[in-house]
Amino acid sequence: MKSNTIILIVVSVIVVAGVFWYYSTKTGNEPPLSVLSSENKSQTRFQTLVSGLQSISFNTNIFSDARFMALVDLATPITPETAGRLDPFAVVPGVSEK
């Protein structure tokens, strides 16, 4: 037999075994996990997340602390630059090409 024929037979056996395994495990035939529609599920999940966030509180006393008020802005102003050439690969006038 040629090697192509052997490879074709092996691949065919693997495909048939995969199809048999898929149907024997009855994948895809399970009932839905819950009876809620997807809209109700997302609304319920959103309400759960919101209820978890409502219990979060932040201590804002740091903004009135003297150490925070003593912070200095060290930002460097950015001066506007002129735009470059439209085509950076174009020949520069006055420069000879070699």
C-alpha positions in Angstrom: 0.0 0.0 0.0 1.1 3.5 -0.6 1.7 5.8 2.4 -1.1 8.1 1.3 -3.6 5.3 1.5 -2.4 4.3 5.0 -2.7 8.0 6.1 -6.2 8.2 4.7 -7.3 5.0 6.5 -5.8 6.2 9.8 -7.5 9.6 9.5 -10.8 8.0 8.6 -10.6 5.7 11.6 -9.9 8.7 13.9 -12.9 10.6 12.5 -15.2 7.7 12.9 -14.0 7.1 16.4 -14.5 10.8 17.2 -18.1 10.8 15.8 -18.9 7.6 17.8 -17.5 9.1 21.0 -19.4 12.4 20.5 -22.8 10.6 20.0 -22.1 8.0 22.7 -21.5 10.7 25.4 -24.7 12.5 24.2 -22.9 15.9 24.3 -25.3 18.7 23.5 -28.4 16.9 24.7 -28.2 18.2 28.3 -31.1 20.3 29.6 -30.5 23.9 30.3 -28.8 24.7 33.6 -31.6 27.0 34.7 -35.0 28.0 33.6 -34.2 31.7 33.7 -34.0 33.5 30.3 -30.7 35.2 29.4 -32.2 38.6 30.1 -33.2 37.6 33.6 -29.8 36.1 34.2 -28.0 39.2 33.2 -30.3 41.4 35.3 -29.9 39.1 38.3 -26.1 39.2 37.9 -26.1 43.0 37.6 -28.2 43.3 40.7 -25.8 41.0 42.6 -22.8 43.1 41.4 -24.5 46.4 42.4 -25.4 45.1 45.8 -21.7 44.2 46.3 -20.6 47.6 45.3 -22.9 49.5 47.5 -21.1 48.2 50.6 -17.8 49.8 49.4 -16.8 53.0 51.1 -13.8 55.2 50.6 -12.0 57.3 53.3 -11.7 60.7 51.7 -9.9 62.3 54.7 -6.6 62.0 52.8 -7.7 65.0 50.6 -7.8 67.3 53.6 -4.5 66.0 55.1 -1.7 68.6 55.2 0.7 66.3 53.5 -1.6 65.9 50.5 -2.2 69.7 50.4 1.6 70.2 50.3 2.0 68.2 47.1 3.4 70.3 44.2 2.6 69.8 40.5 5.9 69.0 38.7 4.4 68.9 35.2 6.6 70.2 32.4 4.8 72.3 29.9 4.9 70.9 26.3 5.7 73.4 23.6 4.1 72.9 20.2 6.4 71.6 17.5 6.2 72.2 13.8 4.9 69.3 11.7 7.3 67.3 9.7 7.3 66.7 5.9 4.2 65.1 4.3 6.3 62.4 2.7 9.4 61.6 4.9 10.8 59.4 2.1 10.6 62.0 -0.6 13.9 63.5 -2.0 15.1 66.4 0.0 15.5 69.5 -2.3 19.1 70.6 -2.5 20.6 67.2 -1.5 22.1 65.2 -4.3 21.4 61.4 -4.5 24.2 59.0 -5.0 
